[in-house]
């Protein structure tokens, strides 16, 4: 095989974006071969924009059984990501799934198991992993240059959304439609980066406000405190009501602190470890000599195109995945733990009780203003059947 024939499931905003760069040959050795959507209007858009060489399907099962594709890029509502991926794996197809991996970890574990059994290439669209500034911070930590981790703080409030945004679609910001608010909609990339760069926490205590600043069911303001295995702590603050907002990630270690803000990485580097200075310094007040270093970063930030090309290269050449699909569960674990901690008003240990989380989520879904019959967003099949 010298190219990968890709079928896109879901031609909404993201599906169309993926279709455009594939049609424009932005991904080497890839071909858009098919698109699928249950909405006739979206298929009509596809008919007008994607060309005659692409096959159109309204039934997902038909597309993945057609023999016209080698892999599927899943860009449907959140709840359906795992079920559609599992179907594709059973048909012997490679899978690239949009974020988030799913809404609750229980279903994502099933997807990961199906991927493992299939032997097919499974990626997730964590396109922020292509950003050289985050790659460099991860390198500073993994190489030991920042020293032992002490503290992580991410203030991520530049997601401002007015009420009209939420009013634009009945499924938006509902438990039945999206499965959450800012954590599941806006934050999956950053929750993934947080654990990819700093590691997974071992417990969480969070405070979520639901519909605090908007007329919505789900969270629009979150403060979460986490602890890591080595004793380090972290805080994650996010919301959709700050104007202007902030996007600042600060990580402190024995050798100083690193800050990413405005796409710039700055490293305040101690000449000696703080732990060594603490034990050896005898002068009363004092602190280690520190240098402010503007860290150069290089490399292309190809975002969605880069993740797709990496997935294609993994299929054709065995290239290592930058964003393996099985890692999609990690950020979701943190997201679910934050929700659960707020719901039970207590600490949540990681790993947490996935059955309890699912039970609490389904209680929210049952009282949601958005009903299952309005959309296939929480059904098992893309064609809306249960």
Order of alpha helices (4+ residues) and beta strands (2+ residues): beta-alpha-beta-alpha-beta-alpha-beta-alpha-beta-alpha-beta-alpha-beta-alpha-alpha-alpha-beta-beta-beta-beta-beta-beta-alpha-beta-alpha-alpha-beta-alpha
